[in-house]
Structure formats: C-alpha cells, structure tokens
C-alpha cells in the first residue's frame, strides 16, 4: 500500500476512534470499577486498607509499566495482534481472579495478568488515533477517551448490582467475559502507512530512503554483533536510536517529571472515593452513584476540552489548558476532606470528573505536540510507563496514612499538593521557554549586535550558549534576512 502524505482526518479514522473508545471502556473504566470491590475484598479477606489497596495499585502499575511493551508490539508486529493478545490476557486474569483464595492470588491474577493485558491494548489504540487525525486530533481523542467516563458511568452501578446478585466472584467472572470485547476492538485497528513514518524508519523499508549522511552515522553508532550483515544491523541500530531520541528533548523531560507528580495525585481518589463516602455515612448505592457521576462528567470533559483545544484561539495553548485542568483537580482533592455528606460530594464528583476528563484527553495531544506524530506511539509508551511507579505506590501510601491517622485528610491533601506541583512545574517551564524565545527575537532584531550572532547557511549559534532546534531556526532565518540586506 502506497504511503499517504498525511493523516486522512476521517474515513476509517472514525472506526479507529470507535475502537479506541471501546478499548478505554474495557481497560480504564474496568480498572476504576475495581474500587467498588475494595470493601468486599477487605471484608472477605479481613485485611487492612494498605494491603487491600495493593490490588488496584498493581493493576494500574502493570498497565503503565508494560505500556512500552504494547508500543513495541504495535510498532514491530501489529497493533491488531497486540490488542487481541491483550484482550485474551486481561480476560484470563479476571476469570482466574473469581477463584481467588487470598489477596496474594488477586495480586497476581487481577493485578499482574489483567494489568499486562490492559497494557498491550491501551497505548497502541491511543497512538492509532494520532496516526489517523491531525487537524481534528483533539476532538478525536476527546471522543475516544470519553469511553473511560461512559464506561465508569454505566459499569459502576452495574458492578454494584452484580456483586449484590452474584457476589464479588460472579461479578469478576462476568467482567472477564465483557473484557473479551477487546479482541473485537483489535480487529478494527487497520494499519496506515504515512510518508513521515518511512522517513523515520529507513532501512527497514527501502534502502534508498537512507541519506548518505545517515549511512555514515549508522556506521559510527553500530554496536551490533559482527556476525549480522553490516547493512541490516546498521539500520536496526539507527532505527532503535531514532525511535527514542525524543527522550533527550528538554520539553519531553519536563513533561515526564510533571506526569510523575500528576499520576501520584490522581490514583488514590479512584481507590478511596467509595470507601471515604461509606465512612461518612453515605449508602452503598449512593457511593457507587458518585463514581457514576464522576464517569459521566468525565465524558463531558473529554469531548468539550477536545473540541475547545482544536479551536484556533486555543490550539497554541494546549499545554496551558492541560496544566490548568491538572491544577483544578488538585484543588478539588484539597477540599474533599471537608465534604462529608452526599449533597456535598456530588458537586465534587462533577468538578473532579470534568477536569479529569480534560487532562486525560490532552495527554496524548500534548505529547504529540512535543515529540511529533512519528514518535507518538513510543512516546506514549514512555509517558504511560512513567505512571507506573506513582500508581503502584500512591494507593498503599494513602491507605497507610488512613490506617495511621484514622482519617482520609492527610491522604487527600497529599494528592492535591502533588497535582498542583505538577501543574506549577510545567507552567514555569513553559513560561521560561517563552521568555527565552522572546529574548532571542529581541537579539535578532538588533542589527547592531553582530558580535552576538554568527550564521553559516542554516546554522545559528549564540555566545550565550547552545540553542535548541526551534531557536536556532529562528536565529537562522532572521540573520539570513539581515545578511541579504
């Protein structure tokens, strides 16, 4: 199939969006609904908050920790194969969990096996949306990621009803059958060939796509076994390096650190919202309804923020929209300990759910803006990988604080401050970059400051130090026009 010059922004792309929508229902929504099992597991096995919270932590951690594995299979085998395999593993894990005799059994089956299956499905499906859309990328992601909210809205009361009718074992068994729909989602993920993908993976496709300069780089970078043919291992080494060269980008580094703190703050709330509501006197059905509210408002956040950030006035400010949403969720967590009745918890679910949907939608969009479409699958794998450790640690830490203090206050305050710090860090980084670029423009506009800038063709250098690629291009263009005059 001949490569396309750019994403189609429609056509079969909407089927890709539908497939990703179903993937988010079967992965993220099901993971959120595991919190409804929290009280059941705690009562059945007679364990404390911290030990029981490890179940949800391991699911989230395995999903994010193995995200690069999902990207690897998607890039080098097939997105369809990866998602179908993930669906089989996740379903098997849920079915085996219905026979659990101890928490350790649940750690392995519901935690590791199901989490691994979700990992093989989640990041490849999201990356496929980015390959099919460009102009309407945020809207497409908003629709696709809204599956998490819609799934939570529908599944939360359904899971509570299943537990009442068939016990937690029967509910897990039914969820295992439901998750098999991931195999259907995988069948929808038709691959697409783009010209920029061929340019970023020379040698694996056609030898003539490798420029002579890159061939020289391949010879210098090659560390593969001498038993392999020279051309093959040079191309493989170059492709492996090129696939993850975004890791050295300053913008991606700042985004990665910000994601670590954001992930630490957001995870415990989905584990402890239902137990917290029960502890302040809310009934079981009302507590499950809070999760449903959070889920349905999550949908509104997904779609409206996706649509708004596709508008011309906000398209250049997606990073600030993202950090604003993260900061608002942090503020919600800070106020949660004083909300101790159902009428007060309902507005919290609305607010937190809306901004949660907003920033979840913008994670792949912001990542694509930083690294580009060609590296999106690998970059998303790394971004979701960075969620792993915070997701693993934060719920047990929050549970330990509850066991130690006898209150949820310390846990929710820690979550809130973590998310606010994540937002503030990214905000200062973006402002610093903007100030730097403004300063560079002022330098290039001063025609009498020749000693600051030298140009040679398309290369720019300043006496203040090395410049990033975008700034160098800016200086190159401006000083070239000056030299022409």
TAKA-V575827 format. One record per run of one state. SS is the DSSP state (hx for helix, st for strand, lp for the rest). FROM is the first residue (numbers start at 1). TO is the last residue. If there is no record, write none. Layout:
[[SS & FROM & TO] [SS & FROM & TO]]
This chain:
[[lp & 1 & 3] [st & 4 & 4] [lp & 5 & 12] [hx & 13 & 45] [lp & 46 & 48] [hx & 49 & 65] [lp & 66 & 66] [hx & 67 & 76] [lp & 77 & 78] [hx & 79 & 97] [lp & 98 & 102] [hx & 103 & 132] [lp & 133 & 136] [hx & 137 & 179] [lp & 180 & 181] [hx & 182 & 188] [lp & 189 & 193] [st & 194 & 194] [hx & 195 & 200] [lp & 201 & 206] [hx & 207 & 209] [lp & 210 & 211] [hx & 212 & 221] [lp & 222 & 229] [hx & 230 & 243] [lp & 244 & 244] [hx & 245 & 248] [lp & 249 & 249] [hx & 250 & 279] [lp & 280 & 283] [hx & 284 & 308] [lp & 309 & 311] [hx & 312 & 315] [lp & 316 & 317] [hx & 318 & 336] [lp & 337 & 341] [hx & 342 & 371] [lp & 372 & 375] [hx & 376 & 405] [lp & 406 & 408] [hx & 409 & 445] [lp & 446 & 449] [hx & 450 & 452] [st & 453 & 456] [lp & 457 & 458] [st & 459 & 462] [lp & 463 & 464] [st & 465 & 465] [lp & 466 & 468] [hx & 469 & 484] [lp & 485 & 485]]
